[in-house]
Amino acid sequence: MTDFYEILGVSKDATKDEIKSAFRRKARELHPDVNKAPDAEEKFKELGKAYETLSDDNKRATYDTYGEDGLRNAGFDTNGPFAGGFGDLNDIFESVFGGFGGFGFGGQPDPNAPQRGDDLRYDLRLKFEDAAFGINKEIKFDHLETCPDCRGTGAEKGSQPKTCPQCGGSGQVKTVTRTPLGNFAQITTCPHCKGTGQVIDKPCKTCQGHGVINKEKKIEIKIPAGVDNMSKIRVSGEGDCGINGGPNGDLFVVIHVEPSRYFKRDGINIFTELEISPAQAVMGDVVTIKTLDGESEVHIPAGVQHENIVKIKGAGIPVITKPSQRGDHIVIVKIKIPTKLNEEEKRLYQRLYELNGGKKPQKSIMSKVKGVFK
């Protein structure tokens, strides 16, 4: 699941300067002129999309609440600045920042540095009307929390992790191999402490030394009016807990809207079909139909044709970023031809047929045959 903050490597409350700095650093690493990895181009485009969104206050506010789907629903361009290609790295930074001096390459990451917790996904089913008008929902899910007994250290109460004797706390070990061409040094993750630089002699009994526990949590979330099928809602800080004091991940609620037996949705508009008789089509009528707001009268104009539409303005789906604005309810008129007529209806249709230039019905062949044998 795409996370623009994670792509840039910044926290949710990062300032504009921090976002800009992160983009400069990441762009230098990912630009295809520098990075020859097969996926470098795609990652660079995603980086541009993340920066373009988070550096704009309006886009960022919409993204923080409704995610990338919310940006599209609000009419923002979500293709990113490099969707059509990109030029030289110098040109990019010259146009965006007026130069890009001061870049450097970092060393190996510190295994004991704060790490952000993982994001989680929760799939939520909603009725059609609840998705249209919004609803508050209570959900339950499992996530990782910092162990309350060891407070994340993984060590039993009264003890502390110790410096790894094999790597001296660096989390890495150096191996030197002698060859006819000289000595070759290789640095690898310490197998004893698995890169943490620390070992635990007495693991916490509650978390078995992991520092985290799996726990069920119950929260109430607000589903905004206008969410569509597969919309994603970000609930900040409700994912797995961070490591070494890092921030929590987020919870992404994925919406699954149950189809309606009556309404069909297309964006913010809804569609229904209305069957009328030929007489109603010719003369016009006022018909009561079901809408999202309850029963409502709709005027069918005289002379309406099969599959013509009648529009009810403002009776559709609310715009997710502006709930006071709504789409339309579009009624598709279907003229139903009767298959069974009583005697009076037959006479009236026959008369109408004759008035429109038709001929009187002839005797059937069977009736003529019967007459011959009388």
C-alpha positions in Angstrom: 0.0 0.0 0.0 1.5 3.3 -1.1 2.4 5.7 1.7 3.8 9.1 0.6 5.4 9.7 4.0 7.2 6.4 4.0 8.4 7.0 0.4 10.0 10.2 1.5 11.1 8.8 4.8 9.5 11.5 7.0 7.0 11.5 9.8 3.3 12.6 9.5 4.1 15.9 11.2 7.1 16.8 9.0 7.6 20.4 8.1 7.8 21.6 4.5 11.5 22.1 4.9 11.9 18.5 6.1 9.9 17.2 3.2 11.9 19.3 0.8 15.2 18.0 2.3 14.0 14.4 2.2 13.0 14.8 -1.5 16.5 16.2 -2.4 18.2 13.3 -0.6 16.0 10.6 -2.1 16.0 12.0 -5.6 19.8 11.9 -5.6 19.7 8.3 -4.7 16.9 7.2 -7.0 17.3 9.2 -10.2 17.9 6.7 -13.1 21.1 8.6 -14.1 22.6 7.6 -10.7 20.7 4.4 -9.8 20.8 1.7 -12.3 18.4 -0.7 -10.6 15.5 -1.9 -12.8 12.9 -0.3 -10.6 14.7 3.0 -10.1 12.6 4.9 -12.7 9.3 3.8 -11.1 10.5 4.6 -7.6 11.7 8.0 -8.8 8.2 8.8 -10.3 6.6 7.7 -7.0 9.0 10.0 -5.1 7.9 12.9 -7.3 4.3 12.2 -6.7 4.8 12.0 -3.0 6.7 15.3 -2.9 4.2 17.1 -5.1 1.3 16.0 -2.8 2.9 16.7 0.6 4.5 20.0 -0.4 1.0 21.4 -1.2 -1.1 22.2 1.9 -4.5 21.5 0.2 -3.3 18.2 -1.3 -1.7 17.1 1.9 -4.8 17.8 4.0 -6.9 15.7 1.6 -4.4 12.9 1.4 -4.0 12.7 5.2 -7.7 12.2 5.6 -8.8 10.2 2.5 -5.6 8.9 0.9 -4.8 8.8 -2.8 -8.5 7.9 -3.7 -9.6 11.1 -2.0 -7.2 13.2 -4.1 -8.7 11.7 -7.3 -12.3 12.2 -6.0 -11.5 15.9 -5.2 -10.2 16.4 -8.8 -6.5 16.6 -8.1 -4.0 15.3 -10.7 -2.4 12.3 -9.1 -0.1 11.3 -12.0 2.9 13.2 -10.5 5.4 15.6 -12.1 7.4 12.9 -13.8 4.6 10.8 -15.3 5.6 11.9 -18.8 9.3 11.4 -18.2 12.1 13.4 -16.6 15.3 15.1 -17.6 18.7 15.5 -16.1 19.0 15.6 -12.4 20.7 19.0 -12.4 17.8 20.4 -14.4 15.2 19.0 -12.0 16.8 20.5 -8.9 17.6 23.7 -10.7 13.9 24.1 -11.5 12.6 23.0 -8.2 15.2 24.3 -5.7 17.5 26.5 -7.7 20.5 24.1 -7.3 21.2 20.9 -5.4 24.5 21.2 -3.6 25.2 19.5 -0.3 24.4 15.9 -1.2 26.2 13.0 0.5 25.8 9.3 1.0 24.9 7.9 4.5 26.5 4.9 6.1 24.9 1.8 7.3 21.6 2.3 9.2 21.7 2.2 13.0 19.9 -1.0 14.1 19.0 0.7 17.4 17.6 3.8 15.8 13.9 4.5 16.1 11.9 2.6 13.5 8.3 3.3 12.4 5.8 0.5 13.0 4.1 -1.4 10.2 0.9 -0.2 8.6 -2.2 -2.4 8.9 -5.2 -3.1 6.7 -8.8 -3.6 7.8 -11.5 -4.5 5.3 -14.9 -3.0 6.1 -18.2 -3.9 4.4 -20.8 -1.1 4.2 -24.4 -0.9 2.9 -24.9 1.2 -0.2 -26.8 3.9 1.8 -24.2 4.0 4.6 -21.4 4.6 2.1 -23.5 7.4 0.5 -24.2 9.3 3.6 -21.4 8.3 6.0 -21.6 6.4 9.3 -19.7 5.9 12.5 -18.4 2.3 12.8 -16.8 0.4 15.7 -14.2 -2.0 14.5 -11.9 -4.6 16.2 -8.5 -5.6 15.0 -5.2 -7.1 16.2 -2.0 -5.0 16.3 1.3 -5.0 18.0 1.8 -2.9 21.1 4.8 -2.2 23.2 5.1 -4.8 26.0 3.9 -3.2 29.2 6.2 -5.3 31.4 9.5 -4.7 29.7 8.5 -1.5 27.9 9.9 -2.7 24.7 13.4 -3.8 25.9 12.6 -7.5 25.7 14.4 -8.0 29.0 12.8 -9.3 32.2 12.0 -6.8 34.9 15.0 -5.7 36.8 17.4 -6.5 33.9 18.6 -4.8 30.8 19.9 -5.9 27.4 23.7 -6.2 27.3 26.2 -5.2 24.7 26.8 -8.0 22.2 30.2 -9.6 23.0 30.7 -10.7 19.4 30.4 -7.4 17.6 31.0 -5.0 20.5 27.6 -3.4 20.0 28.2 -2.3 16.4 25.7 -4.9 15.0 28.3 -5.8 12.3 31.2 -8.1 12.1 34.2 -7.8 9.8 35.7 -10.8 8.1 39.1 -10.6 6.4 39.9 -13.2 3.7 43.5 -13.6 2.4 43.9 -14.3 -1.3 46.8 -14.3 -3.7 45.6 -10.9 -4.8 45.6 -9.5 -1.3 43.3 -9.2 1.7 39.6 -8.7 1.2 37.4 -7.4 4.0 33.7 -8.1 4.2 31.3 -6.5 6.6 28.1 -8.5 7.5 25.3 -8.4 10.1 26.3 -9.9 13.4 24.7 -13.4 13.6 24.8 -13.4 17.4 22.7 -10.2 18.0 21.1 -10.1 14.5 22.4 -6.6 14.0 21.0 -5.0 17.1 24.3 -4.8 19.0 22.6 -6.1 22.1 21.8 -9.5 23.6 19.2 -10.4 26.3 20.2 -12.9 28.9 16.8 -13.0 30.6 14.0 -12.5 28.1 10.7 -11.0 29.3 8.2 -13.7 30.0 5.3 -11.6 28.7 6.6 -11.0 25.3 9.2 -13.8 25.1 12.0 -11.2 24.5 10.4 -9.5 21.5 9.5 -6.3 23.2 6.0 -6.3 21.7 2.8 -8.2 22.2 -0.2 -8.9 19.9 -3.4 -7.3 21.3 -6.9 -6.8 20.1 -8.0 -3.2 20.0 -11.5 -1.6 19.5 -11.9 1.8 18.0 -14.7 3.9 16.4 -14.0 5.4 13.1 -16.0 8.0 11.1 -16.8 6.9 7.5 -17.3 10.1 5.5 -20.2 10.6 3.2 -19.5 9.7 -0.4 -16.9 6.9 0.0 -16.9 4.4 -2.9 -16.0 0.8 -3.2 -12.3 0.2 -2.5 -11.8 3.7 -1.0 -9.1 3.8 1.7 -9.3 5.7 4.9 -6.1 6.3 6.9 -6.4 6.2 10.7 -3.1 7.7 11.9 -1.1 5.9 14.6 -3.4 2.8 14.9 -1.0 0.4 13.2 1.7 -1.6 14.8 3.8 0.1 17.4 7.2 1.5 16.5 10.5 0.0 17.6 13.1 1.7 19.7 10.7 4.6 20.4 9.7 5.0 16.7 6.2 6.2 15.8 3.3 3.8 15.3 2.3 2.8 11.8 -1.2 3.6 10.4 -4.3 1.7 10.0 -5.8 1.7 6.5 -9.5 0.9 6.3 -10.5 -0.5 2.9 -14.2 0.0 2.1 -16.2 -2.6 0.4 -19.6 -1.3 -0.6 -22.4 -3.9 -1.0 -24.3 -3.4 -4.3 -27.8 -2.0 -4.1 -30.7 -3.9 -5.7 -32.2 -0.6 -6.8 -29.5 2.0 -7.3 -26.4 1.9 -9.6 -23.6 4.3 -8.9 -21.2 6.0 -11.4 -19.0 8.5 -9.5 -21.2 10.9 -7.7 -24.3 10.1 -9.8 -26.8 7.3 -9.3 -29.1 5.6 -11.8 -32.4 3.8 -11.6 -34.8 2.4 -14.2 -38.5 3.3 -14.3 -41.0 1.2 -16.3 -44.0 3.1 -17.6 -46.9 2.2 -19.9 -47.2 3.4 -23.5 -50.1 5.6 -22.4 -47.9 7.2 -19.7 -45.2 7.8 -22.3 -47.7 9.5 -24.7 -49.6 11.6 -22.1 -46.9 12.2 -19.5 -47.4 11.5 -15.8 -46.2 12.2 -12.3 -44.7 9.1 -10.7 -43.5 8.3 -7.2 -40.0 6.7 -7.1 -37.5 5.6 -4.5 -34.5 8.0 -4.0 -31.6 8.0 -1.5 -33.6 10.6 0.5 -36.8 8.5 0.4 -39.8 8.5 -1.9 -40.0 11.4 -4.3 -42.3 12.5 -7.2 -40.8 12.7 -10.6 -42.4 14.4 -13.6 -42.5 12.3 -16.8 -42.9 14.6 -19.8 -45.5 13.8 -22.5 -43.9 12.1 -25.5 -41.0 10.7 -23.6 -39.1 8.0 -25.6 -37.8 4.6 -24.6 -34.5 5.0 -22.6 -34.8 8.8 -22.4 -33.6 10.1 -19.0 -35.2 12.3 -16.4 -32.7 14.0 -14.0 -33.3 14.8 -10.3 -30.7 17.4 -9.5 -28.7 17.1 -6.3 -30.2 13.7 -5.3 -27.1 11.7 -5.9 -23.9 10.9 -3.9 -22.3 13.6 -1.7 -18.9 14.8 -2.9 -16.4 13.3 -0.4 -14.5 16.6 0.3 -17.7 18.8 0.1 -20.6 16.8 1.5 -23.0 19.7 1.0 -22.6 19.2 -2.8 -24.2 16.1 -4.4 -24.4 14.4 -7.7 -27.7 13.7 -9.6 -30.2 10.9 -9.6 -30.7 9.9 -13.2 -33.9 8.0 -14.0 -33.8 5.9 -17.2 -37.3 5.5 -18.6 -38.3 2.1 -19.9 -41.6 1.8 -21.9 -43.1 -1.5 -21.2 -45.3 -3.0 -23.9 -48.2 -5.0 -22.5 -48.4 -8.7 -23.4 -51.9 -9.3 -22.2 -54.9 -7.1 -22.9 -58.5 -7.3 -21.8 -61.3 -6.8 -24.3 -61.7 -3.1 -23.7 -58.0 -2.5 -24.0 -57.9 -4.4 -27.3 -60.7 -2.2 -28.6 -59.0 1.0 -27.6 -55.6 -0.1 -29.1 -57.4 -1.2 -32.3 -59.1 2.1 -32.5 -55.8 3.9 -32.0 -54.2 1.7 -34.6 -56.9 2.6 -37.1 -56.6 6.3 -36.3 -52.9 6.1 -37.2 -53.7 4.7 -40.6 -53.9 1.0 -39.8 -56.4 -1.4 -41.4 -59.2 -3.3 -39.7 -58.1 -6.9 -38.9 -58.9 -9.5 -41.5 -60.4 -12.9 -40.7 -57.9 -15.5 -39.9 -57.1 -18.3 -42.3 -58.5 -20.9 -39.8 -61.9 -19.0 -39.6 -62.0 -19.1 -43.5 -61.3 -22.8 -43.5 -64.0 -23.4 -41.0 -66.5 -21.5 -43.2 -65.9 -23.9 -46.1 -66.9 -27.0 -44.2 -70.1 -25.5 -42.8 
